[in-house]
Amino acid sequence: MPPVSAGGNPDLDVSVEIVDGEIRADVSLFVRAPRQRVWEVINDYERAPEFMRGLQTSKIISRSGDTLRVYQKDQVRFGPFTFPVETVKDVRLTEPVRTESRLVSGSIKKYESTTELISEAGGTRIVYRSVANPGSFLAGFIGESSVRRETEERFNQVRSEILRRQYIAAKQ
C-alpha cells in the first residue's frame, strides 16, 4: 500500500506506511521560530504533558553525557481505539540539531526515531522519522490514515507550544 500523506497544510507533511506490523512515519514541519526555541520545546520532556494531549507522564529518569533516559506514560488514539503505552527510551542529544531515540523497555515491541532541526529562512524545519511496532493484536486494525491523523495532531500540538513560547519571548 502506498504511504498516506497529509493534505491541506503546506507547513506540515506527514507520510505513514504500515508494513508487516511496523508503523513507519516521516514528518516534515516548518515552524516560524529559531532552531534553539524549537530545540527547547521538543526536548522539554518534563513539561511535555502540559502541551501534549494524552501524554500523562514524562520524566527524565537519568542522564549520562549526551543521553537521557526518559519514562513516558501515554494514551495513543487511532480512530476508535485507545492504546495505553508506557515506554523507557534512551534519547541521544546532538544539540541543537538532532535527537535519536530508541526503546529500552515498555509496552510496545519496537520504537526508534530521529529528529533533525534544519534552520531555514524565517524559521526551522523539523524532520522526524520513526519506526514503531505496537506489538498488540489491535495493531492489525490500525489504518495508515488513523496513524497519520494522530501524528498530525501531535506535531500541531508541538508547533502550538513552540509558537506560544516564541510569542512570550518576543514580548519580554
C-alpha positions as CSV (number, residue, x, y, z in Angstrom):
1,M,0.0,0.0,0.0
2,P,1.4,3.5,-0.8
3,P,2.1,5.8,2.2
4,V,-0.7,8.1,3.3
5,S,0.3,11.8,3.3
6,A,-1.2,14.8,4.9
7,G,-3.0,17.3,2.9
8,G,-4.1,20.9,3.3
9,N,-1.2,22.3,5.3
10,P,1.9,23.4,3.3
11,D,4.0,23.6,6.5
12,L,3.2,20.1,7.7
13,D,3.8,16.9,5.6
14,V,3.1,13.6,7.3
15,S,3.6,10.3,5.5
16,V,2.7,7.0,7.2
17,E,3.2,3.4,6.0
18,I,2.4,0.2,7.8
19,V,4.4,-2.8,6.7
20,D,4.4,-6.2,8.5
21,G,3.1,-4.6,11.7
22,E,5.7,-1.8,11.7
23,I,4.4,1.8,11.6
24,R,6.8,4.0,9.6
25,A,6.3,7.7,9.9
26,D,8.0,10.6,8.1
27,V,7.2,14.1,9.1
28,S,8.4,17.5,7.9
29,L,7.1,20.5,9.8
30,F,8.2,24.1,9.2
31,V,7.8,26.4,12.3
32,R,8.4,30.2,12.3
33,A,10.8,30.1,15.3
34,P,14.5,29.9,15.7
35,R,16.1,26.5,16.0
36,Q,17.1,27.0,19.6
37,R,13.4,27.6,20.6
38,V,12.3,24.5,18.7
39,W,15.1,22.5,20.4
40,E,13.9,23.7,23.8
41,V,10.4,22.6,23.2
42,I,11.0,19.2,21.6
43,N,13.3,18.2,24.4
44,D,11.2,19.6,27.3
45,Y,10.3,16.1,28.5
46,E,9.3,17.2,32.0
47,R,6.7,19.7,30.8
48,A,5.5,17.8,27.7
49,P,2.3,16.6,29.4
50,E,1.2,20.2,29.6
51,F,1.1,20.6,25.9
52,M,0.7,17.0,24.5
53,R,-2.8,15.6,24.7
54,G,-2.8,12.1,26.0
55,L,0.7,12.2,27.5
56,Q,0.1,11.5,31.2
57,T,3.6,11.3,32.5
58,S,7.0,12.2,31.1
59,K,10.1,12.2,33.3
60,I,13.9,12.1,32.7
61,I,15.0,9.3,34.9
62,S,18.7,9.5,34.3
63,R,21.3,11.4,32.3
64,S,24.7,10.1,31.1
65,G,26.7,12.5,28.9
66,D,24.6,13.4,25.9
67,T,22.0,10.7,26.5
68,L,18.8,11.0,28.5
69,R,16.7,8.0,29.8
70,V,13.1,9.1,29.6
71,Y,10.0,7.4,31.0
72,Q,6.7,8.2,29.4
73,K,3.1,7.0,30.0
74,D,0.7,7.9,27.2
75,Q,-2.7,7.2,25.8
76,V,-2.4,6.9,22.0
77,R,-5.6,7.1,19.9
78,F,-6.0,5.6,16.5
79,G,-9.6,6.1,15.3
80,P,-11.9,4.5,17.9
81,F,-9.1,2.6,19.6
82,T,-7.0,3.9,22.5
83,F,-3.7,2.2,23.4
84,P,-2.1,2.8,26.8
85,V,1.6,3.0,26.1
86,E,4.4,3.0,28.7
87,T,8.0,3.3,27.5
88,V,11.5,3.9,28.7
89,K,13.6,5.4,25.9
90,D,17.2,6.4,25.5
91,V,17.4,9.8,23.8
92,R,20.8,10.9,22.4
93,L,21.0,14.6,22.0
94,T,23.2,16.4,19.5
95,E,22.4,20.0,20.4
96,P,20.8,21.8,18.7
97,V,20.4,19.8,15.6
98,R,19.4,16.2,16.2
99,T,17.9,13.7,18.6
100,E,17.9,9.9,18.3
101,S,15.6,7.8,20.4
102,R,15.4,4.1,20.9
103,L,13.2,1.9,23.1
104,V,14.8,0.3,26.1
105,S,11.7,-1.2,27.6
106,G,7.9,-0.8,27.6
107,S,4.5,-2.0,26.4
108,I,5.4,-1.8,22.7
109,K,7.8,-4.1,20.8
110,K,9.9,-1.5,19.0
111,Y,10.4,2.2,18.7
112,E,13.2,4.2,17.1
113,S,13.2,7.7,15.9
114,T,15.4,10.5,14.6
115,T,14.5,14.2,14.8
116,E,16.6,16.8,12.9
117,L,16.3,20.6,13.1
118,I,17.2,22.5,10.0
119,S,17.5,26.3,10.0
120,E,15.6,27.8,7.1
121,A,14.8,31.4,6.1
122,G,12.2,32.6,8.6
123,G,12.3,29.6,10.9
124,T,13.1,25.9,11.5
125,R,12.2,22.7,9.7
126,I,11.6,19.7,11.9
127,V,12.3,16.4,10.1
128,Y,11.2,13.4,12.0
129,R,11.4,9.7,11.1
130,S,10.2,6.8,13.2
131,V,9.7,3.1,13.1
132,A,7.4,1.5,15.7
133,N,5.8,-1.8,16.4
134,P,2.9,-1.7,18.9
135,G,3.0,-5.5,19.3
136,S,-0.7,-5.6,20.1
137,F,-3.3,-7.6,18.4
138,L,-5.3,-4.4,17.9
139,A,-2.4,-3.1,15.8
140,G,-3.8,-5.1,12.9
141,F,-6.9,-2.8,12.9
142,I,-5.0,0.4,12.8
143,G,-5.1,2.1,9.4
144,E,-2.5,4.4,8.0
145,S,-5.0,7.3,7.8
146,S,-5.6,7.0,11.6
147,V,-1.9,7.0,12.4
148,R,-1.4,10.0,10.1
149,R,-4.2,12.0,11.8
150,E,-2.8,11.2,15.3
151,T,0.8,12.1,14.1
152,E,-0.5,15.4,12.6
153,E,-2.3,16.3,15.8
154,R,0.8,15.7,17.9
155,F,3.0,17.7,15.7
156,N,0.4,20.5,15.6
157,Q,0.5,20.5,19.4
158,V,4.3,20.8,19.4
159,R,4.1,23.6,16.9
160,S,1.5,25.5,19.0
161,E,3.8,25.2,22.1
162,I,6.8,26.4,20.1
163,L,4.8,29.4,18.8
164,R,3.4,30.1,22.3
165,R,6.9,30.3,23.8
166,Q,8.1,32.3,20.9
167,Y,5.3,34.8,21.4
168,I,6.1,35.1,25.2
169,A,9.9,35.6,24.4
170,A,9.1,38.3,21.9
171,K,7.0,40.2,24.4
172,Q,9.8,40.3,27.0
